[in-house]
Amino acid sequence: MTISKHIYFAGPMFARSDLRYNEHLVKQIRELSSDITVYLPQENEAINDKSAYADSKMIALADTEEVLKSDLMVAVLDGITIDAGVASEIGVAYAKEIPIIALYSDTRQQGADNQKKLTALATPAENQFHYLNLYTVGLVKLNGQVVATEDDLLKAIQQTLLEGRN
């Protein structure tokens, strides 16, 4: 007997590029196994049809209910800052001890061994790397992991849900 595993997908969803990227990632996750279901908030038209009306309480209740039903959260950390909704969803998952796998694919994290980039850190306004809120990242790492590529994300999901490893 197989047991279905439920994933909550937390990602920014207000630019068309975000929506397309979320769809792209979720399609790959769904292809991992028929035993995996994925809740992608942008697919919930009851609260995310932006031409209709959903108030803050409706959105909070609907998405929190889905987070609480999940066996795993996948969170996209990319962007200028971590999306406020994603950070909130991570907080709920952490508080309920739901494992979290976060994707942080920002290309600015490359070059950590480049001495010029490291030296530039001492010059005001010349940080060559991207900053993420460490509190939110800490919540992820206390109950999961951060990966840098889509392939690593898919492997981590398989290991966590299908093989039972964290």
TIDO-466675 format. One record per residue: z, y, x of N, C-alpha, C, O in turn. Coordinates in steps of 0.2 Angstrom, whole numbers, m for minus. Layout:
BEGIN
{nup->Z nnorth->Y neast->X caup->Z canorth->Y caeast->X cup->Z cnorth->Y ceast->X oup->Z onorth->Y oeast->X}
...
END
This chain:
BEGIN
{nup->0 nnorth->m6 neast->4 caup->0 canorth->0 caeast->0 cup->0 cnorth->6 ceast->4 oup->4 onorth->7 oeast->9}
{nup->m5 nnorth->11 neast->3 caup->m5 canorth->17 caeast->7 cup->m1 cnorth->22 ceast->3 oup->m1 onorth->23 oeast->m3}
{nup->2 nnorth->27 neast->7 caup->6 canorth->32 caeast->4 cup->2 cnorth->39 ceast->5 oup->0 onorth->40 oeast->11}
{nup->0 nnorth->42 neast->0 caup->m4 canorth->49 caeast->1 cup->1 cnorth->54 ceast->5 oup->7 onorth->54 oeast->3}
{nup->m2 nnorth->58 neast->9 caup->1 canorth->63 caeast->13 cup->m2 cnorth->70 ceast->10 oup->m8 onorth->70 oeast->10}
{nup->3 nnorth->74 neast->9 caup->1 canorth->81 caeast->7 cup->2 cnorth->86 ceast->12 oup->7 onorth->87 oeast->15}
{nup->m4 nnorth->90 neast->13 caup->m4 canorth->95 caeast->18 cup->m4 cnorth->102 ceast->15 oup->m8 onorth->103 oeast->10}
{nup->0 nnorth->107 neast->17 caup->m1 canorth->114 caeast->14 cup->m4 cnorth->117 ceast->20 oup->m2 onorth->117 oeast->26}
{nup->m10 nnorth->121 neast->18 caup->m14 canorth->124 caeast->23 cup->m12 cnorth->132 ceast->23 oup->m14 onorth->135 oeast->17}
{nup->m9 nnorth->135 neast->28 caup->m8 canorth->142 caeast->28 cup->m12 cnorth->145 ceast->32 oup->m12 onorth->144 oeast->38}
{nup->m16 nnorth->150 neast->30 caup->m21 canorth->154 caeast->34 cup->m22 cnorth->160 ceast->30 oup->m22 onorth->161 oeast->24}
{nup->m24 nnorth->165 neast->34 caup->m26 canorth->172 caeast->32 cup->m32 cnorth->170 ceast->27 oup->m36 onorth->166 oeast->28}
{nup->m33 nnorth->174 neast->21 caup->m38 canorth->173 caeast->17 cup->m41 cnorth->179 ceast->13 oup->m42 onorth->178 oeast->7}
{nup->m41 nnorth->184 neast->16 caup->m44 canorth->190 caeast->13 cup->m51 cnorth->193 ceast->15 oup->m54 onorth->197 oeast->12}
{nup->m53 nnorth->191 neast->21 caup->m60 canorth->192 caeast->24 cup->m64 cnorth->186 ceast->22 oup->m61 onorth->180 oeast->23}
{nup->m70 nnorth->187 neast->21 caup->m75 canorth->181 caeast->20 cup->m75 cnorth->176 ceast->26 oup->m75 onorth->170 oeast->25}
{nup->m74 nnorth->179 neast->32 caup->m74 canorth->175 caeast->38 cup->m68 cnorth->170 ceast->38 oup->m68 onorth->165 oeast->40}
{nup->m62 nnorth->173 neast->35 caup->m56 canorth->169 caeast->35 cup->m57 cnorth->163 ceast->30 oup->m55 onorth->158 oeast->31}
{nup->m60 nnorth->165 neast->24 caup->m61 canorth->160 caeast->19 cup->m65 cnorth->155 ceast->21 oup->m64 onorth->149 oeast->20}
{nup->m71 nnorth->156 neast->25 caup->m76 canorth->151 caeast->27 cup->m72 cnorth->147 ceast->33 oup->m73 onorth->141 oeast->33}
{nup->m68 nnorth->150 neast->37 caup->m65 canorth->146 caeast->42 cup->m60 cnorth->141 ceast->39 oup->m60 onorth->136 oeast->41}
{nup->m56 nnorth->144 neast->34 caup->m51 canorth->139 caeast->31 cup->m55 cnorth->133 ceast->28 oup->m53 onorth->128 oeast->29}
{nup->m61 nnorth->135 neast->24 caup->m64 canorth->129 caeast->21 cup->m67 cnorth->124 ceast->27 oup->m67 onorth->118 oeast->26}
{nup->m69 nnorth->127 neast->32 caup->m72 canorth->123 caeast->38 cup->m66 cnorth->118 ceast->40 oup->m67 onorth->112 oeast->41}
{nup->m60 nnorth->121 neast->42 caup->m55 canorth->117 caeast->44 cup->m52 cnorth->112 ceast->39 oup->m51 onorth->106 oeast->41}
{nup->m52 nnorth->114 neast->33 caup->m49 canorth->110 caeast->28 cup->m54 cnorth->104 ceast->27 oup->m52 onorth->98 oeast->26}
{nup->m60 nnorth->105 neast->27 caup->m65 canorth->100 caeast->26 cup->m64 cnorth->94 ceast->32 oup->m64 onorth->88 oeast->30}
{nup->m63 nnorth->97 neast->38 caup->m62 canorth->92 caeast->43 cup->m56 cnorth->88 ceast->42 oup->m55 onorth->82 oeast->44}
{nup->m50 nnorth->91 neast->40 caup->m44 canorth->88 caeast->39 cup->m45 cnorth->83 ceast->33 oup->m42 onorth->77 oeast->34}
{nup->m48 nnorth->85 neast->28 caup->m49 canorth->80 caeast->22 cup->m53 cnorth->74 ceast->24 oup->m52 onorth->68 oeast->22}
{nup->m58 nnorth->75 neast->29 caup->m62 canorth->69 caeast->32 cup->m58 cnorth->64 ceast->36 oup->m60 onorth->59 oeast->38}
{nup->m52 nnorth->66 neast->38 caup->m48 canorth->62 caeast->43 cup->m46 cnorth->55 ceast->39 oup->m46 onorth->50 oeast->42}
{nup->m44 nnorth->56 neast->32 caup->m42 canorth->50 caeast->29 cup->m42 cnorth->52 ceast->21 oup->m40 onorth->57 oeast->19}
{nup->m43 nnorth->47 neast->17 caup->m43 canorth->48 caeast->10 cup->m36 cnorth->48 ceast->8 oup->m34 onorth->49 oeast->2}
{nup->m31 nnorth->46 neast->12 caup->m24 canorth->46 caeast->10 cup->m21 cnorth->53 ceast->11 oup->m15 onorth->54 oeast->10}
{nup->m25 nnorth->58 neast->13 caup->m23 canorth->65 caeast->14 cup->m25 cnorth->69 ceast->9 oup->m31 onorth->69 oeast->7}
{nup->m21 nnorth->73 neast->6 caup->m23 canorth->79 caeast->1 cup->m21 cnorth->85 ceast->4 oup->m16 onorth->86 oeast->8}
{nup->m25 nnorth->90 neast->3 caup->m24 canorth->97 caeast->6 cup->m24 cnorth->102 ceast->1 oup->m28 onorth->103 oeast->m3}
{nup->m18 nnorth->106 neast->1 caup->m18 canorth->112 caeast->m4 cup->m20 cnorth->118 ceast->0 oup->m17 onorth->120 oeast->5}
{nup->m26 nnorth->121 neast->m2 caup->m28 canorth->127 caeast->1 cup->m28 cnorth->132 ceast->m4 oup->m31 onorth->132 oeast->m9}
{nup->m23 nnorth->137 neast->m3 caup->m21 canorth->142 caeast->m8 cup->m28 cnorth->146 ceast->m11 oup->m28 onorth->147 oeast->m17}
{nup->m33 nnorth->147 neast->m7 caup->m38 canorth->150 caeast->m9 cup->m42 cnorth->146 ceast->m15 oup->m46 onorth->149 oeast->m18}
{nup->m41 nnorth->140 neast->m15 caup->m44 canorth->136 caeast->m20 cup->m40 cnorth->136 ceast->m27 oup->m43 onorth->134 oeast->m32}
{nup->m34 nnorth->139 neast->m27 caup->m30 canorth->140 caeast->m33 cup->m32 cnorth->146 ceast->m36 oup->m29 onorth->151 oeast->m35}
{nup->m37 nnorth->145 neast->m41 caup->m40 canorth->151 caeast->m44 cup->m35 cnorth->155 ceast->m49 oup->m35 onorth->161 oeast->m50}
{nup->m30 nnorth->151 neast->m51 caup->m25 canorth->154 caeast->m56 cup->m21 cnorth->159 ceast->m52 oup->m19 onorth->164 oeast->m56}
{nup->m20 nnorth->159 neast->m46 caup->m17 canorth->165 caeast->m42 cup->m21 cnorth->168 ceast->m37 oup->m19 onorth->174 oeast->m35}
{nup->m27 nnorth->166 neast->m36 caup->m31 canorth->169 caeast->m30 cup->m38 cnorth->171 ceast->m32 oup->m42 onorth->172 oeast->m28}
{nup->m39 nnorth->171 neast->m39 caup->m45 canorth->174 caeast->m41 cup->m44 cnorth->182 ceast->m41 oup->m41 onorth->184 oeast->m45}
{nup->m47 nnorth->185 neast->m36 caup->m45 canorth->192 caeast->m35 cup->m48 cnorth->197 ceast->m40 oup->m46 onorth->203 oeast->m40}
{nup->m52 nnorth->194 neast->m44 caup->m55 canorth->198 caeast->m50 cup->m50 cnorth->198 ceast->m56 oup->m51 onorth->202 oeast->m61}
{nup->m46 nnorth->193 neast->m56 caup->m41 canorth->192 caeast->m61 cup->m34 cnorth->195 ceast->m59 oup->m34 onorth->199 oeast->m54}
{nup->m29 nnorth->193 neast->m63 caup->m22 canorth->196 caeast->m61 cup->m17 cnorth->190 ceast->m60 oup->m17 onorth->185 oeast->m64}
{nup->m13 nnorth->191 neast->m55 caup->m8 canorth->187 caeast->m53 cup->m3 cnorth->191 ceast->m50 oup->m4 onorth->195 oeast->m45}
{nup->4 nnorth->192 neast->m52 caup->8 canorth->196 caeast->m49 cup->12 cnorth->192 ceast->m44 oup->11 onorth->186 oeast->m42}
{nup->16 nnorth->196 neast->m40 caup->19 canorth->193 caeast->m34 cup->24 cnorth->187 ceast->m36 oup->24 onorth->183 oeast->m32}
{nup->27 nnorth->187 neast->m41 caup->31 canorth->181 caeast->m43 cup->27 cnorth->175 ceast->m44 oup->29 onorth->170 oeast->m42}
{nup->21 nnorth->176 neast->m48 caup->17 canorth->170 caeast->m49 cup->14 cnorth->167 ceast->m43 oup->14 onorth->161 oeast->m42}
{nup->12 nnorth->172 neast->m38 caup->10 canorth->169 caeast->m32 cup->15 cnorth->166 ceast->m28 oup->14 onorth->161 oeast->m25}
{nup->21 nnorth->169 neast->m27 caup->26 canorth->166 caeast->m23 cup->29 cnorth->159 ceast->m26 oup->30 onorth->155 oeast->m22}
{nup->29 nnorth->159 neast->m33 caup->31 canorth->153 caeast->m36 cup->26 cnorth->147 ceast->m35 oup->28 onorth->141 oeast->m33}
{nup->20 nnorth->149 neast->m36 caup->14 canorth->144 caeast->m35 cup->14 cnorth->141 ceast->m28 oup->14 onorth->135 oeast->m27}
{nup->14 nnorth->146 neast->m23 caup->13 canorth->143 caeast->m16 cup->19 cnorth->140 ceast->m14 oup->19 onorth->135 oeast->m10}
{nup->25 nnorth->143 neast->m15 caup->31 canorth->139 caeast->m13 cup->32 cnorth->132 ceast->m16 oup->34 onorth->128 oeast->m12}
{nup->30 nnorth->131 neast->m22 caup->30 canorth->125 caeast->m25 cup->26 cnorth->120 ceast->m21 oup->28 onorth->114 oeast->m20}
{nup->20 nnorth->122 neast->m19 caup->16 canorth->118 caeast->m15 cup->18 cnorth->117 ceast->m8 oup->18 onorth->111 oeast->m5}
{nup->21 nnorth->122 neast->m5 caup->24 canorth->121 caeast->2 cup->30 cnorth->115 ceast->1 oup->30 onorth->111 oeast->5}
{nup->34 nnorth->116 neast->m4 caup->40 canorth->111 caeast->m5 cup->37 cnorth->104 ceast->m6 oup->41 onorth->99 oeast->m5}
{nup->31 nnorth->103 neast->m9 caup->29 canorth->96 caeast->m10 cup->25 cnorth->93 ceast->m4 oup->23 onorth->87 oeast->m4}
{nup->25 nnorth->97 neast->1 caup->21 canorth->95 caeast->7 cup->25 cnorth->91 ceast->12 oup->31 onorth->91 oeast->13}
{nup->21 nnorth->86 neast->15 caup->23 canorth->82 caeast->21 cup->22 cnorth->86 ceast->27 oup->25 onorth->84 oeast->32}
{nup->18 nnorth->90 neast->27 caup->16 canorth->94 caeast->33 cup->13 cnorth->101 ceast->32 oup->9 onorth->101 oeast->27}
{nup->14 nnorth->106 neast->36 caup->11 canorth->112 caeast->35 cup->6 cnorth->113 ceast->41 oup->8 onorth->112 oeast->47}
{nup->0 nnorth->115 neast->40 caup->m5 canorth->117 caeast->45 cup->m5 cnorth->125 ceast->44 oup->m7 onorth->127 oeast->39}
{nup->m4 nnorth->128 neast->50 caup->m4 canorth->136 caeast->49 cup->m9 cnorth->139 ceast->55 oup->m9 onorth->137 oeast->60}
{nup->m13 nnorth->143 neast->52 caup->m18 canorth->147 caeast->57 cup->m14 cnorth->153 ceast->59 oup->m12 onorth->158 oeast->55}
{nup->m13 nnorth->154 neast->66 caup->m9 canorth->160 caeast->69 cup->m14 cnorth->165 ceast->71 oup->m12 onorth->170 oeast->73}
{nup->m21 nnorth->164 neast->71 caup->m25 canorth->169 caeast->74 cup->m26 cnorth->175 ceast->70 oup->m24 onorth->175 oeast->64}
{nup->m28 nnorth->180 neast->73 caup->m28 canorth->187 caeast->70 cup->m25 cnorth->192 ceast->74 oup->m22 onorth->191 oeast->79}
{nup->m26 nnorth->198 neast->72 caup->m22 canorth->204 caeast->75 cup->m15 cnorth->203 ceast->76 oup->m12 onorth->204 oeast->81}
{nup->m12 nnorth->201 neast->70 caup->m5 canorth->198 caeast->70 cup->m5 cnorth->192 ceast->66 oup->m10 onorth->191 oeast->62}
{nup->0 nnorth->188 neast->66 caup->1 canorth->182 caeast->61 cup->1 cnorth->185 ceast->54 oup->5 onorth->190 oeast->53}
{nup->m4 nnorth->183 neast->50 caup->m4 canorth->185 caeast->43 cup->3 cnorth->184 ceast->40 oup->7 onorth->180 oeast->41}
{nup->5 nnorth->190 neast->36 caup->12 canorth->190 caeast->33 cup->13 cnorth->184 ceast->28 oup->19 onorth->182 oeast->28}
{nup->8 nnorth->182 neast->24 caup->9 canorth->177 caeast->20 cup->10 cnorth->170 ceast->24 oup->14 onorth->166 oeast->22}
{nup->6 nnorth->169 neast->29 caup->7 canorth->163 caeast->33 cup->14 cnorth->163 ceast->36 oup->17 onorth->158 oeast->37}
{nup->16 nnorth->169 neast->39 caup->23 canorth->169 caeast->42 cup->28 cnorth->167 ceast->37 oup->33 onorth->164 oeast->38}
{nup->28 nnorth->170 neast->31 caup->32 canorth->168 caeast->25 cup->32 cnorth->161 ceast->24 oup->37 onorth->157 oeast->23}
{nup->26 nnorth->158 neast->23 caup->25 canorth->151 caeast->22 cup->29 cnorth->146 ceast->27 oup->32 onorth->141 oeast->26}
{nup->28 nnorth->149 neast->34 caup->31 canorth->145 caeast->39 cup->38 cnorth->145 ceast->39 oup->42 onorth->140 oeast->40}
{nup->41 nnorth->151 neast->37 caup->48 canorth->151 caeast->35 cup->51 cnorth->147 ceast->30 oup->56 onorth->143 oeast->31}
{nup->47 nnorth->146 neast->25 caup->49 canorth->141 caeast->20 cup->49 cnorth->134 ceast->22 oup->54 onorth->130 oeast->21}
{nup->43 nnorth->132 neast->26 caup->43 canorth->125 caeast->28 cup->48 cnorth->124 ceast->33 oup->51 onorth->118 oeast->33}
{nup->50 nnorth->129 neast->38 caup->55 canorth->128 caeast->43 cup->62 cnorth->126 ceast->39 oup->65 onorth->122 oeast->41}
{nup->63 nnorth->131 neast->34 caup->70 canorth->130 caeast->31 cup->70 cnorth->123 ceast->27 oup->76 onorth->121 oeast->26}
{nup->65 nnorth->120 neast->25 caup->65 canorth->114 caeast->22 cup->63 cnorth->108 ceast->26 oup->62 onorth->102 oeast->24}
{nup->63 nnorth->109 neast->33 caup->62 canorth->104 caeast->38 cup->55 cnorth->101 ceast->37 oup->55 onorth->95 oeast->38}
{nup->50 nnorth->104 neast->35 caup->43 canorth->102 caeast->34 cup->40 cnorth->103 ceast->41 oup->40 onorth->108 oeast->43}
{nup->37 nnorth->97 neast->44 caup->34 canorth->98 caeast->50 cup->28 cnorth->103 ceast->50 oup->25 onorth->104 oeast->45}
{nup->27 nnorth->107 neast->55 caup->22 canorth->112 caeast->55 cup->18 cnorth->111 ceast->62 oup->20 onorth->110 oeast->67}
{nup->11 nnorth->111 neast->61 caup->6 canorth->111 caeast->66 cup->3 cnorth->118 ceast->66 oup->m1 onorth->119 oeast->60}
{nup->3 nnorth->122 neast->71 caup->0 canorth->128 caeast->70 cup->m6 cnorth->129 ceast->75 oup->m6 onorth->126 oeast->81}
{nup->m12 nnorth->132 neast->73 caup->m18 canorth->133 caeast->77 cup->m18 cnorth->140 ceast->80 oup->m18 onorth->145 oeast->76}
{nup->m18 nnorth->141 neast->86 caup->m18 canorth->147 caeast->89 cup->m24 cnorth->147 ceast->94 oup->m23 onorth->145 oeast->100}
{nup->m30 nnorth->149 neast->92 caup->m36 canorth->148 caeast->96 cup->m38 cnorth->154 ceast->100 oup->m44 onorth->154 oeast->102}
{nup->m34 nnorth->159 neast->99 caup->m36 canorth->166 caeast->102 cup->m38 cnorth->165 ceast->109 oup->m35 onorth->163 oeast->114}
{nup->m45 nnorth->168 neast->111 caup->m47 canorth->167 caeast->118 cup->m44 cnorth->171 ceast->123 oup->m45 onorth->169 oeast->129}
{nup->m40 nnorth->176 neast->121 caup->m36 canorth->180 caeast->126 cup->m31 cnorth->176 ceast->129 oup->m28 onorth->178 oeast->134}
{nup->m29 nnorth->170 neast->127 caup->m24 canorth->166 caeast->130 cup->m27 cnorth->162 ceast->137 oup->m23 onorth->160 oeast->141}
{nup->m33 nnorth->163 neast->137 caup->m37 canorth->160 caeast->143 cup->m35 cnorth->164 ceast->149 oup->m34 onorth->170 oeast->149}
{nup->m35 nnorth->161 neast->155 caup->m34 canorth->165 caeast->161 cup->m27 cnorth->166 ceast->164 oup->m26 onorth->171 oeast->167}
{nup->m23 nnorth->162 neast->161 caup->m16 canorth->163 caeast->163 cup->m15 cnorth->162 ceast->171 oup->m9 onorth->164 oeast->173}
{nup->m19 nnorth->159 neast->174 caup->m19 canorth->158 caeast->181 cup->m23 cnorth->164 ceast->185 oup->m23 onorth->163 oeast->191}
{nup->m26 nnorth->168 neast->182 caup->m30 canorth->174 caeast->185 cup->m25 cnorth->179 ceast->187 oup->m22 onorth->183 oeast->183}
{nup->m24 nnorth->180 neast->194 caup->m20 canorth->185 caeast->197 cup->m21 cnorth->192 ceast->194 oup->m16 onorth->195 oeast->194}
{nup->m27 nnorth->194 neast->194 caup->m28 canorth->201 caeast->191 cup->m26 cnorth->202 ceast->184 oup->m23 onorth->207 oeast->183}
{nup->m26 nnorth->197 neast->180 caup->m24 canorth->198 caeast->173 cup->m16 cnorth->198 ceast->173 oup->m13 onorth->201 oeast->170}
{nup->m13 nnorth->194 neast->178 caup->m6 canorth->194 caeast->178 cup->m3 cnorth->200 ceast->181 oup->2 onorth->203 oeast->179}
{nup->m7 nnorth->203 neast->186 caup->m5 canorth->209 caeast->189 cup->m5 cnorth->215 ceast->184 oup->m1 onorth->219 oeast->184}
{nup->m10 nnorth->215 neast->180 caup->m11 canorth->220 caeast->175 cup->m6 cnorth->220 ceast->170 oup->m5 onorth->226 oeast->167}
{nup->m2 nnorth->215 neast->169 caup->4 canorth->215 caeast->165 cup->9 cnorth->221 ceast->167 oup->13 onorth->223 oeast->162}
{nup->9 nnorth->223 neast->173 caup->14 canorth->228 caeast->175 cup->11 cnorth->235 ceast->174 oup->15 onorth->240 oeast->175}
{nup->5 nnorth->236 neast->172 caup->2 canorth->242 caeast->170 cup->2 cnorth->243 ceast->163 oup->0 onorth->239 oeast->159}
{nup->5 nnorth->249 neast->161 caup->6 canorth->251 caeast->154 cup->m1 cnorth->250 ceast->150 oup->m6 onorth->253 oeast->153}
{nup->m1 nnorth->247 neast->144 caup->m7 canorth->246 caeast->140 cup->m13 cnorth->242 ceast->143 oup->m19 onorth->243 oeast->141}
{nup->m11 nnorth->238 neast->148 caup->m16 canorth->234 caeast->151 cup->m15 cnorth->226 ceast->150 oup->m17 onorth->222 oeast->154}
{nup->m11 nnorth->224 neast->145 caup->m10 canorth->217 caeast->144 cup->m16 cnorth->214 ceast->142 oup->m20 onorth->216 oeast->137}
{nup->m18 nnorth->209 neast->146 caup->m25 canorth->205 caeast->145 cup->m24 cnorth->199 ceast->140 oup->m29 onorth->196 oeast->138}
{nup->m18 nnorth->198 neast->138 caup->m16 canorth->193 caeast->134 cup->m14 cnorth->195 ceast->127 oup->m13 onorth->201 oeast->126}
{nup->m14 nnorth->191 neast->122 caup->m12 canorth->192 caeast->115 cup->m5 cnorth->191 ceast->114 oup->m3 onorth->186 oeast->116}
{nup->m2 nnorth->195 neast->110 caup->5 canorth->194 caeast->109 cup->6 cnorth->191 ceast->101 oup->2 onorth->193 oeast->97}
{nup->10 nnorth->186 neast->101 caup->12 canorth->183 caeast->94 cup->19 cnorth->184 ceast->93 oup->23 onorth->184 oeast->98}
{nup->21 nnorth->185 neast->87 caup->28 canorth->186 caeast->85 cup->32 cnorth->180 ceast->87 oup->31 onorth->174 oeast->85}
{nup->37 nnorth->181 neast->92 caup->40 canorth->175 caeast->95 cup->45 cnorth->172 ceast->90 oup->46 onorth->166 oeast->90}
{nup->48 nnorth->175 neast->85 caup->52 canorth->172 caeast->80 cup->48 cnorth->167 ceast->76 oup->50 onorth->162 oeast->75}
{nup->42 nnorth->169 neast->73 caup->38 canorth->165 caeast->69 cup->36 cnorth->159 ceast->73 oup->36 onorth->153 oeast->71}
{nup->33 nnorth->160 neast->80 caup->31 canorth->155 caeast->84 cup->37 cnorth->150 ceast->85 oup->36 onorth->144 oeast->85}
{nup->43 nnorth->153 neast->86 caup->49 canorth->149 caeast->87 cup->50 cnorth->144 ceast->81 oup->52 onorth->138 oeast->82}
{nup->50 nnorth->146 neast->75 caup->51 canorth->142 caeast->69 cup->46 cnorth->136 ceast->69 oup->48 onorth->131 oeast->68}
{nup->39 nnorth->138 neast->71 caup->34 canorth->132 caeast->72 cup->37 cnorth->127 ceast->77 oup->37 onorth->121 oeast->75}
{nup->38 nnorth->130 neast->83 caup->40 canorth->125 caeast->88 cup->46 cnorth->121 ceast->87 oup->47 onorth->116 oeast->90}
{nup->51 nnorth->124 neast->83 caup->57 canorth->120 caeast->82 cup->56 cnorth->115 ceast->77 oup->60 onorth->110 oeast->77}
{nup->51 nnorth->115 neast->73 caup->49 canorth->110 caeast->69 cup->42 cnorth->107 ceast->69 oup->39 onorth->104 oeast->64}
{nup->39 nnorth->108 neast->75 caup->32 canorth->106 caeast->76 cup->29 cnorth->108 ceast->82 oup->33 onorth->107 oeast->87}
{nup->23 nnorth->110 neast->82 caup->20 canorth->112 caeast->88 cup->14 cnorth->117 ceast->87 oup->12 onorth->118 oeast->81}
{nup->12 nnorth->120 neast->92 caup->6 canorth->125 caeast->92 cup->1 cnorth->122 ceast->96 oup->2 onorth->119 oeast->102}
{nup->m5 nnorth->121 neast->94 caup->m11 canorth->119 caeast->97 cup->m16 cnorth->124 ceast->98 oup->m16 onorth->129 oeast->94}
{nup->m21 nnorth->123 neast->103 caup->m26 canorth->129 caeast->104 cup->m33 cnorth->127 ceast->102 oup->m37 onorth->132 oeast->102}
{nup->m34 nnorth->121 neast->100 caup->m41 canorth->119 caeast->98 cup->m41 cnorth->116 ceast->91 oup->m36 onorth->113 oeast->90}
{nup->m47 nnorth->116 neast->88 caup->m48 canorth->112 caeast->82 cup->m47 cnorth->104 ceast->83 oup->m44 onorth->101 oeast->79}
{nup->m50 nnorth->102 neast->89 caup->m49 canorth->95 caeast->90 cup->m42 cnorth->93 ceast->91 oup->m39 onorth->88 oeast->89}
{nup->m38 nnorth->97 neast->95 caup->m31 canorth->96 caeast->96 cup->m27 cnorth->96 ceast->89 oup->m22 onorth->92 oeast->88}
{nup->m29 nnorth->101 neast->85 caup->m26 canorth->101 caeast->78 cup->m27 cnorth->94 ceast->74 oup->m22 onorth->92 oeast->71}
{nup->m33 nnorth->92 neast->74 caup->m35 canorth->86 caeast->70 cup->m31 cnorth->80 ceast->73 oup->m28 onorth->76 oeast->70}
{nup->m31 nnorth->80 neast->80 caup->m27 canorth->74 caeast->83 cup->m19 cnorth->75 ceast->81 oup->m16 onorth->69 oeast->80}
{nup->m17 nnorth->81 neast->82 caup->m10 canorth->81 caeast->80 cup->m8 cnorth->79 ceast->73 oup->m3 onorth->77 oeast->71}
{nup->m13 nnorth->81 neast->68 caup->m12 canorth->79 caeast->61 cup->m12 cnorth->72 ceast->61 oup->m8 onorth->69 oeast->57}
{nup->m17 nnorth->68 neast->64 caup->m17 canorth->61 caeast->64 cup->m10 cnorth->58 ceast->66 oup->m8 onorth->53 oeast->64}
{nup->m8 nnorth->60 neast->72 caup->m2 canorth->58 caeast->75 cup->4 cnorth->59 ceast->71 oup->8 onorth->54 oeast->70}
{nup->4 nnorth->65 neast->68 caup->10 canorth->66 caeast->63 cup->10 cnorth->62 ceast->57 oup->15 onorth->60 oeast->55}
{nup->5 nnorth->62 neast->53 caup->4 canorth->60 caeast->47 cup->2 cnorth->52 ceast->46 oup->5 onorth->48 oeast->43}
{nup->m3 nnorth->51 neast->50 caup->m5 canorth->44 caeast->50 cup->m2 cnorth->39 ceast->55 oup->m2 onorth->33 oeast->53}
{nup->1 nnorth->41 neast->60 caup->4 canorth->37 caeast->65 cup->11 cnorth->38 ceast->65 oup->15 onorth->34 oeast->69}
{nup->14 nnorth->43 neast->62 caup->21 canorth->44 caeast->61 cup->24 cnorth->47 ceast->67 oup->30 onorth->46 oeast->68}
{nup->21 nnorth->50 neast->72 caup->24 canorth->53 caeast->78 cup->24 cnorth->61 ceast->77 oup->19 onorth->64 oeast->74}
{nup->29 nnorth->64 neast->80 caup->29 canorth->71 caeast->81 cup->28 cnorth->74 ceast->88 oup->28 onorth->80 oeast->89}
END
